[in-house]
Amino acid sequence: MRRFDASASDFASRLQAFLAEPRGSRADVERAVAEVVEGVRTEGIDAVLRYARRFDDPGMEAAKLQVGEEEIDAGVAACPKEILEAIAFAAQRIGAYHERLKPADGAFTDAAGVELGWRWTPLDAVGVYVPGGRAAYPSTVLMNAVPARIAGVERIAMVTPPGGVRPAVLAAARAAGIREIWRLGGAQAVAALAYGAGPIARVDKIVGPGNAFVTEAKRRVYGQVGIDSLAGPSEVVVVADADNDPAWIAADLLAQAEHDPDAQSILITSDRDFADAVVSALQEQLAGLSTARDAEASWRAHGAVIVAPLERAPALVDLIAPEHVEFAVSEPRRLAGQVRHAGAIFLGRHTPEAIGDYVGGSNHVLPTSGAARFSSGLSTTDFMKRTSTLACSADAFARLAPAGLTLAEAEGLSAHALSMRLRVSAT
């Protein structure tokens, strides 16, 4: 964990150097992923099964790939009642939020008499990648699939590594309206969704988090299909004053750190004694966490405490452009209103980032690694396309054509000019 004091002469340079440090695996995965993606592209299901046997399940066969309705039913039945109720509650809230984000068609007629408009249509098919390994992630299913369903996507295909799909994940898939689930993970799953492989039909867009191999595969297939983003390790900035309970803030920092050893948690506060109290509370809480190994590694390598006047916090947040930022201060809206670059903002002492991960309603699929400077979190519009419409009457065309002809001739595009000139002659 690093400490930074805004009063120090080298504060800016030290902070910039810290933020520039790489997070995430530096392993050379490009060659391995390139082989898998090209193999699936050219060989289809044969390559999918070959790589699935190599990396995940030596006994994988085509007949075992799809999770059937009976298995989904059994998974839902095996889920404790309180988990089913929590999934339903979260799905309802996520759906209500994203329904309000759904854009409407529109049109207007301008001063020249030209009708200009736009219409929105859903994608036909979307693939959702749900990680296995560290834990079951029903929230990932909901956050990725519910907005797609709200957008009107007819086919949502979920892929998740083999090894037993957990009941909570199957229950979340059912709640999100997913009927197509494949036991398939890694780069081969991404490639199968992108190109199609045997019974797995290709999709139009792939969303969902994954490891370095999944991210590299998404990068490689982009252009053949759309993707949500190239996500990096998760991150949070907590802006807190001394009126907070240090234990609350410590837990908020650890909630991000436990995701991954490469995750990042940063505290910004104006009070040195409060900063020390938070660090002490964090160390005490680590001892009781089942995820202590990852959380401690993250905090040790990538955690930071910045002591600075709270009035400087918005500028520091913009410099970091974090995935999540909490304002646990007396006037959270005043400071948050000055922030331009953040994936999601959490306002007030009773709004920890963790509530947004599950049941807040807004999406937890957010830009990382500074990408909040130019991108947004996942929403309904990510599963829709906007098509523009244009309608000219003869009179409206006559008003536009002279300038259009001038530009076409200036660009040397004679057929463009002819297309307009012929109509001008006829009016």
Helices and strands as residue ranges (DSSP letters): E 2-5, H 11-20, H 30-43, H 45-55, G 62-64, E 66-67, H 69-78, H 81-101, E 106-109, E 115-122, E 125-129, H 138-151, E 155-160, H 167-176, E 180-183, H 186-195, E 205-207, H 212-221, E 226-227, E 235-240, H 246-257, E 264-269, H 272-286, H 292-302, E 304-307, G 310-312, H 313-320, E 324-328, H 332-336, E 344-347, H 353-358, G 371-373, G 380-383, E 384-391, H 394-410, H 414-426
